[in-house]
């Protein structure tokens, strides 16, 4: 039974070491040629750019600088750490008494939590709305007023109030007690687009 393997043989894993062959010399030469081609193309682009603005730099200094940048980039890439290992997984299990262990994390729960966070701002986080969304809407209104009418809410409040309309003006100037619904925000954005 030379064709059968033990369970230990099946469960052990050993990486094969790369065999040195004649291709490594060619791959190194190819890498050097790609490096030199990259350096040459960057040098040409920089020379053209400098000549376009009327500057001249020594060709030797320019080649040395670009080559040094390419080499530093390669060294940093070679020294970069590999990808982090995945965090240890805690399985969702049933407790001995028949109840479900809800404290354990699984991928589905993590994904659902990731979906809930961006969607929760409209209903449960009024401080996020007044601190992030409302100032952005105000900046948008000011920019549209400035581009189309040459005023902002700060520079000419009376004219800006007339141009915005009473509903939009009150919405932007007073923080709402509750977070508006997505339908209300869509109506506000539609009014902003009419400015």
C-alpha positions in Angstrom: 0.0 0.0 0.0 2.5 2.5 -1.1 -0.3 4.7 -2.6 -2.0 5.5 0.7 -0.9 8.4 3.0 -1.4 8.9 6.7 -3.6 11.6 8.0 -0.5 13.5 9.2 0.9 13.5 5.7 -2.4 14.9 4.4 -2.7 17.7 7.0 0.9 19.0 7.0 1.8 21.7 4.5 5.3 22.6 3.4 6.0 25.2 0.8 8.1 24.3 -2.1 11.2 26.3 -2.4 11.7 28.0 -5.7 14.3 26.3 -7.8 17.1 28.4 -9.2 17.1 28.3 -12.9 18.5 30.3 -15.8 15.4 32.5 -15.9 16.3 34.5 -12.8 19.2 36.1 -14.8 16.7 37.1 -17.5 14.1 38.4 -15.0 16.7 40.6 -13.3 17.9 41.9 -16.6 14.2 42.6 -17.6 13.7 44.4 -14.2 16.8 46.6 -14.8 15.6 47.4 -18.3 12.1 48.3 -17.1 13.7 50.5 -14.4 15.9 52.3 -17.0 13.0 52.7 -19.4 10.9 54.2 -16.6 13.7 56.6 -15.6 14.3 57.6 -19.2 10.6 58.3 -19.8 10.3 60.4 -16.6 13.4 62.3 -17.5 12.1 63.1 -21.0 8.8 64.3 -19.5 10.5 66.5 -16.9 12.9 68.0 -19.5 9.9 68.8 -21.8 8.0 70.3 -18.8 11.0 72.4 -17.7 11.7 73.7 -21.2 8.1 74.6 -21.6 8.4 77.0 -18.6 11.8 78.2 -19.7 14.0 76.4 -17.1 17.1 74.3 -17.7 18.6 71.7 -15.4 21.7 69.7 -15.9 20.9 66.4 -17.6 23.2 64.5 -15.3 21.6 65.9 -12.1 18.1 65.2 -13.5 18.9 61.6 -14.3 20.5 61.0 -11.0 17.6 62.5 -9.1 15.0 60.5 -11.0 17.0 57.3 -10.7 17.3 57.9 -6.9 13.6 58.4 -6.6 12.9 55.1 -8.5 15.4 53.2 -6.3 14.0 54.6 -3.1 10.5 53.6 -4.3 11.8 50.1 -5.0 13.5 49.8 -1.6 10.4 51.0 0.2 8.2 48.5 -1.7 10.6 45.7 -0.8 10.6 46.6 2.9 6.9 47.1 3.1 5.2 44.6 5.5 3.0 42.0 4.0 -0.8 42.0 4.5 -2.0 41.7 8.0 -3.4 38.3 9.0 -7.2 38.2 9.4 -8.4 38.7 12.9 -9.1 35.5 14.9 -12.7 34.3 14.3 -14.9 33.5 17.2 -17.6 31.1 16.1 -21.2 31.7 16.8 -22.2 28.8 19.0 -25.1 27.6 21.0 -24.6 27.6 24.7 -25.1 24.4 26.6 -28.4 25.4 28.0 -29.9 25.7 24.4 -29.8 29.5 24.1 -28.0 31.3 21.3 -24.7 33.1 22.0 -25.4 36.5 20.7 -22.2 38.1 21.9 -20.1 36.1 19.3 -19.3 37.9 16.1 -19.9 36.5 12.7 -19.4 37.9 9.2 -23.1 38.4 8.5 -23.6 40.4 11.7 -20.6 42.6 10.9 -21.8 43.2 7.4 -25.3 44.2 8.6 -23.8 46.5 11.2 -21.7 48.1 8.4 -24.9 48.7 6.4 -26.8 50.2 9.4 -24.2 52.9 10.3 -24.5 55.0 7.2 -28.3 54.6 7.1 -28.9 55.5 10.7 -28.1 59.3 10.4 -31.6 60.2 9.2 -33.5 58.7 12.2 -31.3 58.4 15.2 -28.4 60.8 15.0 -29.7 64.4 14.9 -26.3 65.7 16.1 -24.6 64.3 13.0 -27.2 66.0 10.8 -26.8 69.4 12.5 -23.0 69.1 12.7 -22.3 67.6 9.2 -25.2 67.7 6.8 -26.8 71.1 7.6 -23.5 73.1 7.2 -22.8 71.4 3.9 -26.3 72.3 2.6 -25.6 75.9 3.8 -22.3 76.0 1.9 -24.1 74.7 -1.2 -26.8 77.4 -0.9 -24.1 80.1 -0.4 -22.2 78.9 -3.4 -25.3 78.8 -5.6 -26.3 82.3 -4.5 -22.8 83.6 -5.1 -22.5 82.1 -8.6 -26.0 83.0 -9.8 -26.7 86.3 -7.9 -23.4 87.6 -6.5 -24.5 87.5 -2.9 -24.2 85.1 0.1 -26.3 84.7 3.2 -23.6 86.7 5.2 -23.0 89.5 2.7 -26.6 90.4 2.0 -29.0 88.5 4.3 -32.2 90.3 3.1 -31.6 89.6 -0.6 -30.4 86.1 0.1 -33.6 85.5 2.1 -35.8 86.7 -0.8 -33.9 84.5 -3.3 -33.9 81.4 -1.1 -37.5 81.6 0.0 -38.9 81.6 3.6 -38.9 77.8 3.9 -35.3 77.2 2.8 -34.1 80.2 4.8 -35.6 79.0 8.0 -34.3 75.5 7.4 -30.7 76.7 6.9 -30.7 79.3 9.7 -32.3 77.3 12.5 -31.3 73.8 13.5 -34.2 71.5 13.4 -35.4 69.9 16.6 -35.6 66.5 14.8 -33.8 65.1 11.9 -35.8 65.7 8.7 -36.9 62.7 6.7 -35.3 61.8 3.4 -38.3 63.1 1.6 -38.0 66.5 3.3 -34.3 66.6 2.5 -35.1 65.8 -1.2 -37.5 68.7 -1.2 -34.9 71.0 0.3 -32.3 69.9 -2.3 -34.8 70.5 -5.1 -35.4 74.0 -3.8 -31.7 74.6 -3.7 -31.4 73.5 -7.3 -34.0 76.1 -8.4 -31.9 79.0 -7.1 
